[in-house]
Amino acid sequence: MDEESRKPGTSPNSAETVFQRVTRRSFLGRVGAAGITIGAGQLSSVAHAASGGADQGETPAAEQSADSANVHVRLNVNGTHHELDIDPRTTLLDCVRDHLRLTGTKKGCDHGQCGACTVHVDGRRVNSCLSLAATHEGEAITTIEGVGQPGHLHPMQAAFVEHDGFQCGYCTSGQIMSAVALLNEPYGHSDEEVKEAMSGNICRCGAYSNIVSAIQQVRRKD
């Protein structure tokens, strides 16, 4: 076989020669370069799409429809009437905290499991993180700010202070709201029944025994 008939790739040793040239370092380098090139291209496309509307002075559809999607609600909170335009998905918790600035009601788990967000609706305790604000028109909503204030504490608040019914204090407003509602609920007078009635309120500091003592003190006075 003459030299002219030997074309690239037809030599028995050509494949071996190619693989000998591809070292581990060169292979990883090529893969890395390809990944960077692809990634840069994708980011460029995303950035271009995101900036396209802004360059043309367009407002995203979500922002355009935000105001028109709001609902007008009238809420009675702590004896004061409020008229608000809110997203219909706004929870009662977010409404009192973010719109009315009543931040005594705390956001804990946001799943109705810890009780830190407890408020009263027509005298009954409610996990405000699970309830939509727009559904409470015409009802009397009470937050911890409506139960008592410094210098004029509710007996339950005073009892919590006296019995050290709190440590970090984050769950305390929800604990007190449940405890106040408990005074009007048909539970027996044993500590075990009080614990059962308060089981929806979690204290991560573990002040449960002091909380029960505070509740029992107020119940005995009633």
CYANA upper distance limits for C-alpha pairs under 8 A (distance plus 0.5 A):
  1 MET  CA      5 SER  CA      7.06
  1 MET  CA      6 ARG  CA      8.13
  2 ASP  CA      6 ARG  CA      7.57
  6 ARG  CA     10 THR  CA      6.86
  6 ARG  CA     11 SER  CA      6.92
  7 LYS  CA     11 SER  CA      7.71
  8 PRO  CA     14 SER  CA      7.86
  9 GLY  CA     14 SER  CA      6.05
  9 GLY  CA     15 ALA  CA      7.51
 10 THR  CA     14 SER  CA      7.36
 11 SER  CA     15 ALA  CA      8.42
 13 ASN  CA     17 THR  CA      6.66
 14 SER  CA     18 VAL  CA      6.86
 15 ALA  CA     19 PHE  CA      6.86
 16 GLU  CA     20 GLN  CA      6.60
 17 THR  CA     21 ARG  CA      6.94
 18 VAL  CA     22 VAL  CA      7.25
 19 PHE  CA     23 THR  CA      8.39
 22 VAL  CA     26 SER  CA      6.62
 22 VAL  CA     27 PHE  CA      6.82
 23 THR  CA     27 PHE  CA      6.65
 24 ARG  CA     28 LEU  CA      6.75
 25 ARG  CA     29 GLY  CA      6.57
 26 SER  CA     30 ARG  CA      6.67
 27 PHE  CA     31 VAL  CA      6.77
 28 LEU  CA     32 GLY  CA      6.50
 29 GLY  CA     33 ALA  CA      6.61
 30 ARG  CA     34 ALA  CA      6.63
 31 VAL  CA     35 GLY  CA      6.72
 32 GLY  CA     36 ILE  CA      6.74
 33 ALA  CA     37 THR  CA      6.67
 34 ALA  CA     38 ILE  CA      6.68
 35 GLY  CA     39 GLY  CA      6.49
 36 ILE  CA     40 ALA  CA      6.45
 37 THR  CA     41 GLY  CA      6.71
 38 ILE  CA     42 GLN  CA      6.79
 39 GLY  CA     43 LEU  CA      6.68
 40 ALA  CA     44 SER  CA      6.52
 41 GLY  CA     45 SER  CA      6.75
 42 GLN  CA     46 VAL  CA      6.76
 43 LEU  CA     47 ALA  CA      6.52
 44 SER  CA     48 HIS  CA      6.53
 45 SER  CA     49 ALA  CA      6.66
 46 VAL  CA     50 ALA  CA      6.57
 47 ALA  CA     51 SER  CA      6.54
 48 HIS  CA     52 GLY  CA      6.35
 49 ALA  CA     53 GLY  CA      7.98
 50 ALA  CA     54 ALA  CA      7.99
 51 SER  CA     55 ASP  CA      6.48
 52 GLY  CA     56 GLN  CA      6.89
 53 GLY  CA     57 GLY  CA      6.67
 53 GLY  CA     58 GLU  CA      5.39
 53 GLY  CA     59 THR  CA      7.51
 53 GLY  CA     60 PRO  CA      8.08
 54 ALA  CA     58 GLU  CA      6.10
 54 ALA  CA     59 THR  CA      7.71
 59 THR  CA     63 GLU  CA      7.14
 59 THR  CA     64 GLN  CA      6.93
 60 PRO  CA     64 GLN  CA      6.83
 61 ALA  CA     65 SER  CA      6.72
 62 ALA  CA     66 ALA  CA      6.59
 63 GLU  CA     67 ASP  CA      8.27
 64 GLN  CA     68 SER  CA      8.42
 65 SER  CA     69 ALA  CA      6.53
 66 ALA  CA     70 ASN  CA      7.30
 66 ALA  CA     87 ASP  CA      8.47
 69 ALA  CA     87 ASP  CA      7.16
 69 ALA  CA     88 PRO  CA      8.28
 70 ASN  CA     85 ASP  CA      6.34
 70 ASN  CA     86 ILE  CA      5.53
 70 ASN  CA     87 ASP  CA      5.00
 70 ASN  CA     88 PRO  CA      6.71
 71 VAL  CA     85 ASP  CA      5.88
 71 VAL  CA     86 ILE  CA      5.99
 71 VAL  CA     87 ASP  CA      6.67
 71 VAL  CA     88 PRO  CA      6.44
 71 VAL  CA    134 ALA  CA      8.33
 72 HIS  CA     83 GLU  CA      7.56
 72 HIS  CA     84 LEU  CA      6.14
 72 HIS  CA     85 ASP  CA      4.96
 72 HIS  CA     86 ILE  CA      7.05
 73 VAL  CA     83 GLU  CA      6.24
 73 VAL  CA     84 LEU  CA      5.87
 73 VAL  CA     85 ASP  CA      6.88
 73 VAL  CA     86 ILE  CA      8.02
 73 VAL  CA    134 ALA  CA      6.52
 73 VAL  CA    137 GLU  CA      7.14
 74 ARG  CA     81 HIS  CA      7.30
 74 ARG  CA     82 HIS  CA      6.08
 74 ARG  CA     83 GLU  CA      5.04
 74 ARG  CA     84 LEU  CA      6.98
 74 ARG  CA    137 GLU  CA      6.17
 74 ARG  CA    138 GLY  CA      8.01
 75 LEU  CA     81 HIS  CA      6.14
 75 LEU  CA     82 HIS  CA      5.67
 75 LEU  CA     83 GLU  CA      6.99
 75 LEU  CA     84 LEU  CA      8.45
 75 LEU  CA    136 HIS  CA      7.36
 75 LEU  CA    137 GLU  CA      5.85
 75 LEU  CA    138 GLY  CA      7.29
 75 LEU  CA    139 GLU  CA      7.89
 75 LEU  CA    140 ALA  CA      8.43
 75 LEU  CA    141 ILE  CA      8.29
 76 ASN  CA     80 THR  CA      5.92
 76 ASN  CA     81 HIS  CA      4.94
 76 ASN  CA     82 HIS  CA      6.79
 76 ASN  CA    137 GLU  CA      7.97
 76 ASN  CA    138 GLY  CA      7.50
 76 ASN  CA    139 GLU  CA      7.07
 76 ASN  CA    140 ALA  CA      5.96
 76 ASN  CA    141 ILE  CA      6.49
 77 VAL  CA     81 HIS  CA      6.86
 77 VAL  CA     82 HIS  CA      7.88
 77 VAL  CA    140 ALA  CA      6.86
 77 VAL  CA    141 ILE  CA      5.22
 77 VAL  CA    142 THR  CA      6.26
 77 VAL  CA    143 THR  CA      7.95
 78 ASN  CA    140 ALA  CA      7.90
 78 ASN  CA    141 ILE  CA      6.64
 78 ASN  CA    142 THR  CA      5.39
 78 ASN  CA    143 THR  CA      7.15
 78 ASN  CA    145 GLU  CA      7.98
 78 ASN  CA    146 GLY  CA      5.42
 79 GLY  CA    140 ALA  CA      7.83
 79 GLY  CA    141 ILE  CA      8.43
 79 GLY  CA    142 THR  CA      8.42
 79 GLY  CA    146 GLY  CA      8.50
 86 ILE  CA     90 THR  CA      7.27
 88 PRO  CA    132 LEU  CA      7.99
 88 PRO  CA    133 ALA  CA      8.26
 88 PRO  CA    134 ALA  CA      6.78
 89 ARG  CA    132 LEU  CA      6.98
 90 THR  CA     94 ASP  CA      6.82
 90 THR  CA     95 CYS  CA      6.89
 90 THR  CA    132 LEU  CA      6.39
 90 THR  CA    133 ALA  CA      6.64
 90 THR  CA    134 ALA  CA      8.16
 91 THR  CA     95 CYS  CA      6.61
 91 THR  CA    128 SER  CA      7.26
 91 THR  CA    129 CYS  CA      6.29
 91 THR  CA    130 LEU  CA      7.19
 91 THR  CA    131 SER  CA      6.02
 91 THR  CA    132 LEU  CA      4.71
 91 THR  CA    133 ALA  CA      5.67
 92 LEU  CA     96 VAL  CA      6.74
 92 LEU  CA    128 SER  CA      5.57
 92 LEU  CA    129 CYS  CA      6.84
 92 LEU  CA    130 LEU  CA      8.26
 92 LEU  CA    131 SER  CA      6.18
 92 LEU  CA    132 LEU  CA      5.77
 92 LEU  CA    133 ALA  CA      4.60
 92 LEU  CA    134 ALA  CA      8.41
 93 LEU  CA     97 ARG  CA      6.70
 93 LEU  CA    105 THR  CA      7.75
 93 LEU  CA    106 LYS  CA      8.43
 93 LEU  CA    107 LYS  CA      7.86
 93 LEU  CA    117 CYS  CA      7.15
 93 LEU  CA    128 SER  CA      5.26
 93 LEU  CA    129 CYS  CA      5.54
 93 LEU  CA    131 SER  CA      8.28
 93 LEU  CA    133 ALA  CA      8.32
 94 ASP  CA     98 ASP  CA      5.93
 94 ASP  CA     99 HIS  CA      7.78
 94 ASP  CA    129 CYS  CA      7.96
 95 CYS  CA     99 HIS  CA      5.56
 95 CYS  CA    100 LEU  CA      7.01
 95 CYS  CA    133 ALA  CA      7.04
 96 VAL  CA    100 LEU  CA      5.31
 96 VAL  CA    101 ARG  CA      6.62
 96 VAL  CA    102 LEU  CA      5.88
 96 VAL  CA    103 THR  CA      7.74
 96 VAL  CA    105 THR  CA      8.32
 97 ARG  CA    101 ARG  CA      5.22
 97 ARG  CA    102 LEU  CA      5.39
 97 ARG  CA    103 THR  CA      5.33
 97 ARG  CA    104 GLY  CA      8.40
 97 ARG  CA    105 THR  CA      7.54
 98 ASP  CA    102 LEU  CA      8.20
 98 ASP  CA    103 THR  CA      8.39
102 LEU  CA    143 THR  CA      8.29
102 LEU  CA    145 GLU  CA      7.73
104 GLY  CA    143 THR  CA      8.02
104 GLY  CA    144 ILE  CA      6.60
104 GLY  CA    145 GLU  CA      7.16
104 GLY  CA    173 SER  CA      7.09
105 THR  CA    116 ALA  CA      7.52
105 THR  CA    117 CYS  CA      5.75
105 THR  CA    118 THR  CA      7.59
105 THR  CA    119 VAL  CA      7.96
105 THR  CA    143 THR  CA      7.14
105 THR  CA    144 ILE  CA      7.10
105 THR  CA    173 SER  CA      6.88
105 THR  CA    174 GLY  CA      7.48
106 LYS  CA    116 ALA  CA      5.91
106 LYS  CA    117 CYS  CA      5.49
106 LYS  CA    170 TYR  CA      7.57
106 LYS  CA    171 CYS  CA      7.81
106 LYS  CA    173 SER  CA      7.98
106 LYS  CA    174 GLY  CA      8.01
107 LYS  CA    116 ALA  CA      6.81
107 LYS  CA    117 CYS  CA      6.18
107 LYS  CA    129 CYS  CA      7.99
108 GLY  CA    114 CYS  CA      7.00
108 GLY  CA    115 GLY  CA      8.17
108 GLY  CA    116 ALA  CA      6.18
108 GLY  CA    117 CYS  CA      7.50
109 CYS  CA    113 GLN  CA      6.99
109 CYS  CA    114 CYS  CA      6.58
110 ASP  CA    129 CYS  CA      6.06
110 ASP  CA    130 LEU  CA      8.13
111 HIS  CA    129 CYS  CA      7.30
111 HIS  CA    130 LEU  CA      7.39
112 GLY  CA    127 ASN  CA      6.35
112 GLY  CA    129 CYS  CA      6.84
112 GLY  CA    130 LEU  CA      6.62
113 GLN  CA    200 GLY  CA      7.27
113 GLN  CA    201 ASN  CA      8.22
114 CYS  CA    200 GLY  CA      6.90
114 CYS  CA    201 ASN  CA      5.78
114 CYS  CA    202 ILE  CA      5.51
115 GLY  CA    127 ASN  CA      6.86
115 GLY  CA    171 CYS  CA      7.99
115 GLY  CA    174 GLY  CA      6.24
115 GLY  CA    175 GLN  CA      7.79
115 GLY  CA    200 GLY  CA      6.28
115 GLY  CA    201 ASN  CA      4.88
115 GLY  CA    202 ILE  CA      6.95
116 ALA  CA    170 TYR  CA      7.87
116 ALA  CA    171 CYS  CA      5.36
116 ALA  CA    172 THR  CA      7.85
116 ALA  CA    173 SER  CA      7.30
116 ALA  CA    174 GLY  CA      4.88
116 ALA  CA    175 GLN  CA      7.54
116 ALA  CA    201 ASN  CA      7.26
116 ALA  CA    202 ILE  CA      8.15
117 CYS  CA    127 ASN  CA      6.24
117 CYS  CA    128 SER  CA      6.13
117 CYS  CA    129 CYS  CA      6.94
117 CYS  CA    173 SER  CA      8.37
117 CYS  CA    174 GLY  CA      6.13
118 THR  CA    125 ARG  CA      6.73
118 THR  CA    126 VAL  CA      5.97
118 THR  CA    127 ASN  CA      5.24
118 THR  CA    128 SER  CA      6.45
118 THR  CA    143 THR  CA      8.47
118 THR  CA    173 SER  CA      8.21
118 THR  CA    174 GLY  CA      5.23
118 THR  CA    175 GLN  CA      8.24
118 THR  CA    177 MET  CA      6.67
118 THR  CA    178 SER  CA      7.29
119 VAL  CA    125 ARG  CA      6.07
119 VAL  CA    126 VAL  CA      5.95
119 VAL  CA    127 ASN  CA      7.12
119 VAL  CA    128 SER  CA      6.85
119 VAL  CA    141 ILE  CA      7.72
119 VAL  CA    142 THR  CA      6.43
119 VAL  CA    143 THR  CA      5.63
119 VAL  CA    144 ILE  CA      7.71
119 VAL  CA    174 GLY  CA      7.68
119 VAL  CA    177 MET  CA      6.63
119 VAL  CA    178 SER  CA      8.38
120 HIS  CA    124 ARG  CA      5.54
120 HIS  CA    125 ARG  CA      4.94
120 HIS  CA    126 VAL  CA      6.34
120 HIS  CA    140 ALA  CA      8.37
120 HIS  CA    141 ILE  CA      6.15
120 HIS  CA    142 THR  CA      5.47
120 HIS  CA    143 THR  CA      7.11
120 HIS  CA    177 MET  CA      7.68
120 HIS  CA    181 ALA  CA      8.14
121 VAL  CA    125 ARG  CA      6.86
121 VAL  CA    126 VAL  CA      7.07
121 VAL  CA    139 GLU  CA      7.02
121 VAL  CA    140 ALA  CA      6.11
121 VAL  CA    141 ILE  CA      5.11
121 VAL  CA    142 THR  CA      6.97
122 ASP  CA    139 GLU  CA      6.47
122 ASP  CA    140 ALA  CA      5.44
122 ASP  CA    141 ILE  CA      6.89
123 GLY  CA    140 ALA  CA      8.20
123 GLY  CA    141 ILE  CA      8.49
123 GLY  CA    142 THR  CA      8.39
123 GLY  CA    181 ALA  CA      7.32
124 ARG  CA    181 ALA  CA      6.87
125 ARG  CA    177 MET  CA      7.65
125 ARG  CA    178 SER  CA      6.66
125 ARG  CA    181 ALA  CA      6.74
126 VAL  CA    131 SER  CA      8.35
127 ASN  CA    131 SER  CA      7.38
128 SER  CA    132 LEU  CA      8.25
131 SER  CA    135 THR  CA      8.25
132 LEU  CA    136 HIS  CA      8.07
142 THR  CA    146 GLY  CA      6.15
142 THR  CA    147 VAL  CA      7.79
143 THR  CA    147 VAL  CA      7.37
143 THR  CA    177 MET  CA      8.21
144 ILE  CA    148 GLY  CA      7.53
144 ILE  CA    173 SER  CA      6.51
144 ILE  CA    174 GLY  CA      8.39
144 ILE  CA    176 ILE  CA      8.34
144 ILE  CA    177 MET  CA      7.09
145 GLU  CA    149 GLN  CA      7.13
147 VAL  CA    153 LEU  CA      8.14
147 VAL  CA    154 HIS  CA      6.70
148 GLY  CA    152 HIS  CA      6.38
148 GLY  CA    153 LEU  CA      5.05
148 GLY  CA    154 HIS  CA      5.56
148 GLY  CA    157 GLN  CA      8.11
149 GLN  CA    153 LEU  CA      5.91
149 GLN  CA    154 HIS  CA      8.40
153 LEU  CA    157 GLN  CA      6.37
153 LEU  CA    158 ALA  CA      6.55
154 HIS  CA    158 ALA  CA      6.87
155 PRO  CA    159 ALA  CA      6.60
155 PRO  CA    218 VAL  CA      7.19
156 MET  CA    160 PHE  CA      6.73
156 MET  CA    176 ILE  CA      7.25
156 MET  CA    179 ALA  CA      7.85
156 MET  CA    180 VAL  CA      7.12
156 MET  CA    214 ALA  CA      7.55
156 MET  CA    215 ILE  CA      7.33
156 MET  CA    218 VAL  CA      6.79
157 GLN  CA    161 VAL  CA      6.96
157 GLN  CA    176 ILE  CA      7.21
158 ALA  CA    162 GLU  CA      6.70
159 ALA  CA    163 HIS  CA      6.53
159 ALA  CA    165 GLY  CA      8.47
159 ALA  CA    214 ALA  CA      5.41
159 ALA  CA    215 ILE  CA      7.82
159 ALA  CA    217 GLN  CA      7.62
159 ALA  CA    218 VAL  CA      7.54
160 PHE  CA    164 ASP  CA      6.23
160 PHE  CA    165 GLY  CA      5.13
160 PHE  CA    166 PHE  CA      7.68
160 PHE  CA    176 ILE  CA      8.48
160 PHE  CA    210 ASN  CA      8.26
160 PHE  CA    211 ILE  CA      7.15
160 PHE  CA    214 ALA  CA      5.87
160 PHE  CA    215 ILE  CA      8.43
161 VAL  CA    165 GLY  CA      6.94
161 VAL  CA    166 PHE  CA      8.42
162 GLU  CA    214 ALA  CA      8.10
163 HIS  CA    210 ASN  CA      6.16
163 HIS  CA    211 ILE  CA      7.85
163 HIS  CA    213 SER  CA      7.33
163 HIS  CA    214 ALA  CA      6.29
164 ASP  CA    207 ALA  CA      8.43
164 ASP  CA    210 ASN  CA      6.68
164 ASP  CA    211 ILE  CA      8.24
165 GLY  CA    172 THR  CA      8.40
165 GLY  CA    207 ALA  CA      6.36
165 GLY  CA    208 TYR  CA      7.90
165 GLY  CA    209 SER  CA      8.49
165 GLY  CA    210 ASN  CA      5.29
165 GLY  CA    211 ILE  CA      5.10
165 GLY  CA    214 ALA  CA      7.36
166 PHE  CA    172 THR  CA      6.74
166 PHE  CA    205 CYS  CA      8.28
166 PHE  CA    207 ALA  CA      6.38
166 PHE  CA    210 ASN  CA      8.35
166 PHE  CA    211 ILE  CA      8.02
167 GLN  CA    205 CYS  CA      6.83
167 GLN  CA    207 ALA  CA      7.55
168 CYS  CA    205 CYS  CA      7.52
169 GLY  CA    173 SER  CA      8.28
171 CYS  CA    175 GLN  CA      6.66
171 CYS  CA    201 ASN  CA      8.24
171 CYS  CA    202 ILE  CA      7.72
171 CYS  CA    203 CYS  CA      6.68
172 THR  CA    176 ILE  CA      6.55
173 SER  CA    177 MET  CA      6.65
174 GLY  CA    178 SER  CA      6.73
174 GLY  CA    201 ASN  CA      7.55
175 GLN  CA    179 ALA  CA      6.58
175 GLN  CA    198 MET  CA      8.29
175 GLN  CA    201 ASN  CA      6.56
176 ILE  CA    180 VAL  CA      6.51
177 MET  CA    181 ALA  CA      6.82
178 SER  CA    182 LEU  CA      6.55
178 SER  CA    198 MET  CA      7.40
178 SER  CA    201 ASN  CA      8.26
179 ALA  CA    183 LEU  CA      7.23
179 ALA  CA    198 MET  CA      7.82
179 ALA  CA    215 ILE  CA      6.95
180 VAL  CA    184 ASN  CA      8.22
181 ALA  CA    185 GLU  CA      7.25
182 LEU  CA    186 PRO  CA      8.42
182 LEU  CA    187 TYR  CA      8.18
182 LEU  CA    197 ALA  CA      7.82
183 LEU  CA    219 ARG  CA      7.18
187 TYR  CA    193 GLU  CA      7.07
187 TYR  CA    194 VAL  CA      7.79
187 TYR  CA    197 ALA  CA      7.99
188 GLY  CA    193 GLU  CA      6.56
188 GLY  CA    194 VAL  CA      8.08
189 HIS  CA    193 GLU  CA      7.32
189 HIS  CA    194 VAL  CA      7.71
189 HIS  CA    216 GLN  CA      8.29
190 SER  CA    194 VAL  CA      7.01
191 ASP  CA    195 LYS  CA      6.67
191 ASP  CA    212 VAL  CA      7.23
191 ASP  CA    216 GLN  CA      8.23
192 GLU  CA    196 GLU  CA      6.74
193 GLU  CA    197 ALA  CA      6.64
194 VAL  CA    198 MET  CA      6.65
194 VAL  CA    212 VAL  CA      7.27
195 LYS  CA    199 SER  CA      6.43
195 LYS  CA    212 VAL  CA      7.48
203 CYS  CA    207 ALA  CA      6.98
203 CYS  CA    208 TYR  CA      7.49
207 ALA  CA    211 ILE  CA      6.76
208 TYR  CA    212 VAL  CA      6.73
209 SER  CA    213 SER  CA      6.78
210 ASN  CA    214 ALA  CA      6.71
211 ILE  CA    215 ILE  CA      6.79
212 VAL  CA    216 GLN  CA      6.58
213 SER  CA    217 GLN  CA      6.65
214 ALA  CA    218 VAL  CA      7.10
215 ILE  CA    219 ARG  CA      6.73
216 GLN  CA    220 ARG  CA      6.56
217 GLN  CA    221 LYS  CA      6.99
218 VAL  CA    222 ASP  CA      6.86
